[in-house]
Amino acid sequence: MAGKLLAARWVAVWGLGFATGLFAAQLSMAGTGLPEGSGKPVQAHPSASLGQATLDVAGAPGRTPSSTGRGPQRSGAMQFDAHYQFDVSVDGTGRASVVERLTATNTTSTGIDHLDLFVLPNFDAPGFREFELASIRVDGRAVETRGTQDGANLRVELRRALQPGRTARLVVLFSLRPATPAQGDGDLAAALSRRSGMVQFLLWYPMLSDGHGVSVDSDGGSATPASPIDYAIRTDAPATFAVPGTVTRRTEREVRGTLAHARDFAFAVGRGIRTWSGHARSGVAVTVYGPAKAPGATTLALAIGAVDRFEALLRTPYPAADLVVVAGSTNMESSGIVFVDRNHVEDPYTVAHEVAHQWFHWLVGNDQLREPWLDEAFATYLAGGLVPRHEDGFCSDLPVNEPVWRFENVDPRITWQRCDDYMQTVYYKGSWLLHAVRAAMGDGAFIDSLEDYLARYRFGVATTADLVGIWRTHSAAVTDELLCRWLDLRPRSAGPRRPV
């Protein structure tokens, strides 16, 4: 009850700010489903049908929601229960030597003859090429490997098929040479980078995948279950470590810890780094790491405010005891830690957007290649205070639930300027979709549905079909007619593994 009162109070605070937009949206939606001056409604396929029990949404094979949260596509990382362990040594130049231990248990009903590992820093393109493999062994024996997807995927051939319920134990030795980013602001090439005494490690290690390639304007990976991670990171000189999870040991040269439910593991390390700390109303500890001259107090206030608002609105606690915010070289989320480009650390929207991903992608995961809207549209809508990004509309005619390979692989800094491209479709039009559904359902049912969604798929992986199913249990207003204006409802194949 207390949570619902807080949520109601928070909605009321922002009510004046978005009531006019909501009313206008309701008027325009009655006619076309889109705000005035935007793209055309998505046309429904004649045979498309959204059932109450199972539904077929493009890119998401029909299924009923389950308590496992493992998702509909038992491929790639979704085939395994995994556990990662990292031993990382970082020298004074930022070069890292890594021992990665990965256990992968086959959870399917069939044998698996190879493993795919996504290795972003090995991608053969400018800004990457930062990875050097020394060796890889499975169950103590050397195995055959080959690079695919321009180096971004490492295919590991197993000597014997991994049978259901059996476990493969990998030891991967590699080194990293983080480069100075040529450009920031969401640039995937800056995920692993060094800048002004700080080295940030995002999407830096070989991780189980489905063999996909790289889309430079996405966040990198396909569906990934939440897995436990243990880490030990050390430096050859005193340094500050920005790490998520439960820290079990911290000195000026070493940090050790665990992260119980991780989509991936990211951290930063460096010298001359200052910290700013505080607590959300719920007790969540928030710490900002950045250069000594960074406006850390402002960033801290923005991050704490975002945690307070989202916990109240969603009636769902932040997924951990601590949130780490790094003033780094890109805007990107990870489990328990977010990175905000130093040019945006005073921007309320950017900080809130990355914090919102702690609910929509960490707490409830999704396939960020096949259905990127499921986390990006929510982060956009929440960060804007339940107001769509770009209140004057959008110019994309594409369905919101397009996979990343539907869009041209262009510089992420310009994608928002191109109508039928990733930013306009997934972020802007996606936030308008959520606004339309909220207008149809009403505030109470809409917020109830989000609370239900976050609880049902907690630390699992959900699909568009799962979300629509939740909406329909809370309101009959979420009709085929409404959804067809925004989503491609036709069932289709998973698509190519390489975004193009």
C-alpha positions in Angstrom: 0.0 0.0 0.0 2.8 2.4 0.9 4.4 1.7 -2.5 1.2 2.5 -4.3 0.8 5.7 -2.4 4.3 6.7 -3.4 3.7 5.8 -7.0 0.5 7.9 -7.0 2.2 10.8 -5.5 5.0 10.6 -8.1 2.6 10.5 -10.9 0.7 13.4 -9.5 3.9 15.5 -9.3 4.5 15.0 -13.0 0.8 15.1 -13.8 0.7 18.7 -14.8 3.7 18.3 -17.0 2.4 15.5 -19.1 -1.4 15.8 -18.8 -1.7 18.0 -21.9 0.5 15.7 -23.9 -1.5 12.7 -22.8 -4.8 14.3 -23.7 -3.4 15.3 -27.1 -2.1 11.8 -27.7 -5.5 10.3 -26.8 -7.2 12.6 -29.4 -4.7 11.8 -32.1 -4.6 8.1 -31.3 -8.3 7.8 -31.8 -7.8 8.6 -35.5 -4.4 7.2 -36.5 -2.6 5.8 -33.5 0.2 8.3 -34.1 0.9 11.9 -33.0 0.3 14.5 -35.6 3.1 15.0 -38.1 4.6 11.6 -37.5 4.9 8.5 -39.6 2.1 6.2 -40.8 0.4 3.5 -38.8 2.0 0.1 -39.1 -0.2 -2.0 -41.3 -1.5 -5.3 -39.8 -1.0 -8.5 -41.8 -4.3 -10.0 -42.8 -3.5 -13.2 -40.9 -2.0 -11.5 -37.8 -3.8 -12.3 -34.6 -2.9 -11.6 -31.0 -4.4 -14.3 -28.8 -4.9 -14.1 -25.1 -2.8 -17.2 -24.2 -0.1 -17.3 -26.9 0.7 -14.7 -29.5 3.0 -14.3 -32.4 4.9 -11.1 -32.5 7.6 -10.6 -35.2 10.8 -12.0 -33.9 9.2 -13.6 -30.9 7.8 -17.2 -31.4 4.5 -17.7 -29.7 4.5 -19.1 -26.1 2.7 -18.6 -22.9 4.5 -16.7 -20.1 6.5 -19.0 -17.9 8.1 -18.7 -14.5 11.5 -19.7 -15.8 12.1 -16.4 -17.6 14.5 -18.2 -19.9 12.8 -16.9 -23.0 11.5 -18.5 -26.2 14.7 -19.0 -28.1 16.8 -21.7 -26.6 19.9 -20.7 -28.6 23.1 -19.1 -27.8 23.6 -18.1 -24.1 20.0 -19.1 -23.4 21.0 -22.8 -23.7 23.1 -22.7 -20.6 23.4 -22.1 -17.0 26.7 -20.2 -16.8 29.1 -19.0 -14.2 32.0 -16.6 -14.9 35.1 -16.0 -12.9 37.6 -13.3 -13.8 41.2 -12.7 -12.7 42.3 -9.4 -14.1 45.7 -7.6 -13.9 45.8 -4.0 -15.2 49.2 -2.3 -15.7 50.0 1.4 -15.7 49.3 1.8 -19.4 45.8 0.3 -19.0 46.8 -3.0 -20.7 45.0 -6.0 -19.0 45.9 -9.6 -18.7 42.9 -11.8 -18.0 42.2 -15.4 -16.9 38.5 -16.1 -17.6 37.0 -19.3 -16.2 33.5 -20.1 -17.6 31.4 -23.1 -16.7 28.4 -23.7 -19.0 25.8 -26.4 -18.3 23.6 -27.5 -21.1 20.0 -26.9 -20.1 18.4 -28.1 -23.4 17.2 -31.6 -24.4 19.8 -32.0 -27.2 23.6 -32.2 -27.5 25.6 -29.1 -28.4 28.7 -29.4 -30.6 30.2 -26.0 -30.3 30.0 -22.7 -28.2 29.8 -19.2 -29.6 31.5 -16.4 -27.7 30.9 -12.8 -28.4 34.2 -10.9 -28.3 33.5 -7.2 -29.1 37.1 -5.9 -28.7 38.2 -8.4 -31.3 35.9 -6.9 -34.0 37.9 -6.0 -37.0 37.0 -2.4 -37.4 38.4 1.0 -36.4 38.1 1.7 -32.7 38.2 -2.0 -31.8 41.0 -4.6 -32.4 41.9 -4.5 -28.7 41.8 -8.2 -28.0 44.6 -10.9 -28.2 43.8 -14.5 -27.4 46.6 -16.5 -25.8 44.8 -19.8 -25.3 41.5 -21.5 -24.7 41.0 -24.9 -23.1 37.8 -26.9 -22.5 37.9 -29.4 -19.7 41.7 -29.1 -19.5 42.3 -29.8 -23.2 43.1 -27.4 -26.1 40.3 -27.1 -28.6 39.9 -25.8 -32.2 38.6 -22.2 -32.5 37.9 -19.9 -35.3 36.8 -16.3 -35.6 33.6 -15.4 -37.5 31.6 -12.2 -37.9 34.7 -10.1 -38.7 36.3 -11.3 -35.5 33.4 -10.4 -33.2 32.5 -14.1 -32.6 34.8 -16.9 -31.5 33.4 -20.3 -32.4 34.7 -23.0 -30.0 34.5 -26.6 -31.4 33.9 -29.2 -28.6 35.7 -32.5 -28.9 32.5 -34.2 -27.9 28.9 -33.0 -28.0 27.9 -31.5 -24.7 24.9 -33.6 -23.6 21.9 -32.3 -21.7 22.7 -31.6 -18.1 26.5 -31.9 -18.6 28.9 -29.0 -18.0 31.8 -27.7 -20.1 34.6 -25.9 -18.2 36.5 -23.3 -20.2 39.7 -21.4 -19.3 40.4 -18.5 -21.6 43.7 -16.5 -21.4 43.7 -13.2 -23.2 45.0 -9.7 -23.0 43.4 -6.3 -23.8 44.9 -3.0 -25.1 42.2 -0.4 -24.5 42.5 2.5 -26.9 41.7 6.2 -26.4 38.2 6.7 -27.8 38.0 8.8 -30.9 34.4 9.7 -30.2 32.0 9.3 -27.3 28.3 9.8 -26.9 27.1 6.2 -27.1 29.9 5.0 -29.4 30.2 1.2 -29.0 33.9 1.5 -29.8 34.4 3.4 -26.5 33.0 0.5 -24.5 36.5 -0.6 -23.8 38.7 2.5 -23.6 41.1 4.7 -21.6 40.7 8.3 -21.0 42.4 10.8 -18.6 43.8 8.2 -16.2 40.7 6.0 -16.2 40.2 2.7 -18.1 36.6 1.5 -18.5 35.8 -2.1 -19.3 32.4 -2.6 -20.9 31.6 -5.7 -23.1 35.2 -6.6 -22.8 35.4 -10.4 -22.4 34.3 -13.5 -24.4 30.7 -14.2 -23.4 28.3 -16.9 -24.5 26.2 -15.8 -27.5 24.3 -17.1 -30.5 27.1 -16.3 -33.0 25.9 -12.7 -33.8 28.0 -9.9 -35.1 28.2 -6.2 -34.3 25.7 -3.4 -34.8 27.4 -0.1 -33.9 24.3 1.7 -32.8 23.0 -1.1 -30.4 24.2 -2.2 -27.0 25.9 -5.2 -28.3 24.3 -8.6 -27.4 21.5 -11.0 -27.9 19.4 -12.5 -25.1 21.5 -13.3 -22.0 20.3 -15.0 -18.8 21.4 -13.5 -15.5 24.5 -15.5 -14.3 26.7 -15.4 -11.2 30.1 -13.7 -11.6 33.1 -13.7 -9.3 36.0 -11.3 -9.9 39.5 -10.3 -8.7 41.0 -7.2 -10.2 44.5 -5.9 -9.3 46.8 -3.1 -10.5 50.6 -2.6 -10.3 50.1 0.7 -8.5 47.6 2.3 -6.2 44.3 2.9 -8.0 40.5 3.4 -7.5 38.2 0.6 -8.5 34.6 1.2 -9.6 32.9 -2.2 -9.4 29.3 -3.5 -9.0 28.1 -6.2 -6.7 29.2 -7.3 -3.3 32.8 -6.4 -2.6 34.6 -8.9 -0.4 38.0 -7.3 -0.3 39.3 -3.9 -1.3 42.8 -2.4 -1.0 44.5 0.3 -3.0 45.8 -2.3 -5.4 43.1 -5.0 -5.5 39.4 -5.6 -5.4 37.5 -8.8 -5.1 33.8 -9.4 -5.2 30.7 -11.2 -6.6 27.7 -10.2 -8.7 24.9 -12.7 -8.2 22.7 -12.0 -11.2 24.6 -10.4 -14.1 23.7 -9.9 -17.7 27.3 -8.9 -18.1 30.1 -7.6 -15.9 31.6 -4.1 -16.3 34.0 -2.0 -14.2 36.4 0.9 -14.3 39.8 1.5 -12.8 42.3 4.4 -12.6 44.2 7.0 -10.8 43.2 10.5 -9.8 39.5 9.3 -9.5 37.3 10.9 -7.0 34.1 9.5 -5.5 30.8 11.0 -4.4 28.4 8.9 -2.3 24.9 9.0 -1.0 21.8 7.0 -0.5 18.3 6.7 -2.1 15.3 6.9 0.2 15.1 3.1 0.2 18.7 2.8 1.4 20.3 1.9 -1.9 23.9 3.2 -1.8 24.8 5.3 -4.9 28.4 6.1 -5.7 29.7 8.3 -8.6 33.3 7.8 -9.9 34.9 10.5 -12.0 37.8 12.9 -12.5 38.5 15.2 -9.6 37.0 18.2 -11.5 33.9 16.4 -12.6 30.5 17.7 -11.3 30.1 14.5 -9.3 27.7 16.1 -6.7 25.3 17.0 -9.5 25.5 13.5 -11.1 25.0 11.9 -7.7 21.8 14.0 -7.0 20.5 13.0 -10.5 21.1 9.3 -10.0 19.6 9.2 -6.5 16.6 11.1 -7.7 16.1 8.6 -10.6 16.3 5.7 -8.2 13.8 7.3 -5.9 11.4 8.0 -8.7 11.6 4.7 -10.4 11.3 2.6 -7.2 8.1 4.6 -6.3 6.6 4.5 -9.8 7.3 0.9 -10.6 6.7 -0.3 -7.1 9.7 -2.5 -7.6 13.0 -2.0 -5.6 16.2 -1.4 -7.4 17.7 -4.8 -8.0 20.7 -4.6 -5.6 22.1 -2.8 -2.6 24.5 -0.6 -4.6 24.4 1.4 -7.8 27.7 2.6 -9.3 27.8 5.5 -11.8 31.0 6.2 -13.8 31.7 9.5 -15.5 33.3 7.8 -18.5 33.5 7.8 -22.3 30.1 6.5 -23.4 26.5 6.3 -22.3 25.8 2.6 -21.6 24.3 0.4 -18.9 25.5 -2.8 -17.3 24.4 -4.9 -14.3 24.7 -2.7 -11.2 26.8 -0.1 -12.9 26.1 2.6 -15.5 28.5 4.7 -17.6 27.6 8.3 -18.5 29.8 10.2 -21.0 31.5 13.1 -19.2 29.8 15.6 -21.5 26.4 14.4 -20.2 26.9 13.9 -16.5 24.9 17.0 -15.7 22.0 16.0 -18.0 19.0 14.8 -16.1 17.6 12.8 -19.0 20.9 10.9 -19.8 21.6 9.9 -16.2 18.0 8.8 -15.7 17.9 6.9 -18.9 20.9 4.8 -17.9 19.6 4.3 -14.4 16.2 3.1 -15.8 18.1 0.3 -17.6 18.7 -1.3 -14.2 15.0 -2.3 -14.3 14.6 -2.7 -18.0 17.4 -4.9 -19.1 19.1 -5.9 -15.9 16.1 -6.9 -13.7 14.1 -8.0 -16.8 16.3 -8.9 -19.7 15.5 -8.9 -23.4 17.2 -9.7 -26.7 18.8 -6.4 -27.5 19.4 -7.4 -31.1 16.1 -8.8 -32.0 13.8 -6.7 -29.7 15.8 -3.7 -28.6 12.7 -1.6 -28.0 11.9 -3.6 -24.8 14.6 -1.9 -22.9 15.3 1.3 -24.8 11.7 2.5 -25.2 11.1 2.0 -21.5 14.3 3.7 -20.4 13.4 6.6 -22.8 9.9 6.9 -21.5 10.8 6.7 -17.8 13.7 9.1 -18.1 11.4 11.6 -19.8 9.0 11.5 -16.8 6.4 9.4 -18.7 6.5 11.8 -21.6 7.7 10.5 -25.0 11.0 11.6 -26.2 10.5 14.5 -28.7 7.0 15.5 -27.8 6.5 16.9 -31.3 6.4 13.3 -32.5 8.7 11.1 -34.6 9.3 10.5 -38.3 9.7 6.7 -38.5 7.2 4.6 -40.5 8.8 1.3 -39.3 7.3 -0.9 -36.6 8.8 -0.3 -33.2 9.8 -4.0 -32.7 12.2 -4.1 -35.6 15.5 -6.0 -35.0 18.7 -4.0 -35.2 19.7 -5.6 -38.5 16.7 -3.8 -40.0 18.6 -0.5 -39.7 21.7 0.7 -41.5 24.9 0.3 -39.6 25.7 4.0 -39.2 27.5 6.3 -36.8 25.2 6.3 -33.7 25.7 10.1 -33.4 23.6 10.7 -36.5 21.0 7.9 -36.3 18.5 10.1 -34.5 18.5 12.5 -37.6 17.4 9.7 -40.0 13.7 9.0 -40.0 13.5 5.2 -40.5 16.6 4.5 -38.4 17.4 3.0 -35.0 16.9 6.0 -32.7 13.8 7.4 -34.3 12.1 4.0 -34.4 13.3 2.2 -31.2 13.7 5.2 -28.8 11.4 7.9 -30.0 8.5 6.0 -31.6 8.9 3.3 -28.9 8.3 5.8 -26.2 5.2 7.0 -28.1 4.0 3.4 -28.2 4.2 3.2 -24.4 2.3 6.5 -24.2 -0.4 5.2 -26.4 -0.8 2.0 -24.4 -0.9 4.0 -21.2 -3.6 6.3 -22.6 -5.7 3.3 -23.6 -5.2 1.4 -20.3 -5.3 4.3 -17.9 -2.5 5.2 -15.4 -3.5 2.7 -12.7 -3.7 -0.4 -15.0 -0.6 0.6 -16.9 1.5 0.9 -13.7 0.0 -2.3 -12.3 1.1 -4.1 -15.5 4.7 -2.8 -15.2 4.9 -4.0 -11.6 3.5 -7.4 -12.7 5.9 -7.6 -15.6 8.9 -6.9 -13.5 7.9 -9.4 -10.9 7.0 -12.2 -13.3 10.2 -12.0 -15.3 12.6 -11.0 -12.5 16.1 -11.8 -13.5 14.6 -13.6 -16.5 14.3 -12.8 -20.2 11.1 -11.5 -21.7 9.7 -10.9 -25.2 7.3 -8.5 -26.8 4.7 -11.4 -26.6 5.3 -11.6 -22.8 4.8 -7.9 -22.3 1.6 -7.7 -24.4 0.3 -10.7 -22.5 0.8 -8.8 -19.3 -0.9 -5.7 -20.6 -3.9 -7.8 -21.8 -4.4 -9.3 -18.3 -4.7 -5.8 -16.9 -6.9 -4.2 -19.6 -9.1 -5.2 -22.5 -8.2 -1.9 -24.1 -4.9 -3.3 -25.5 -6.5 -4.5 -28.7 -5.1 -5.8 -32.0 -6.3 -2.5 -33.6 -4.2 -0.5 -31.2 -1.1 -2.7 -31.4 -1.1 -3.0 -35.2 -0.5 0.8 -35.4 2.8 0.3 -33.7 4.1 -3.3 -33.9 4.7 -5.7 -36.7 2.5 -8.7 -35.6 3.5 -11.1 -38.3 5.6 -14.1 -37.2 8.9 -14.3 -38.9 12.2 -16.0 -38.6 14.8 -14.9 -36.1 16.7 -13.2 -38.9 20.4 -13.1 -39.7 22.9 -13.4 -36.9 24.9 -10.5 -38.2 23.2 -7.1 -38.1 23.6 -5.3 -41.4 
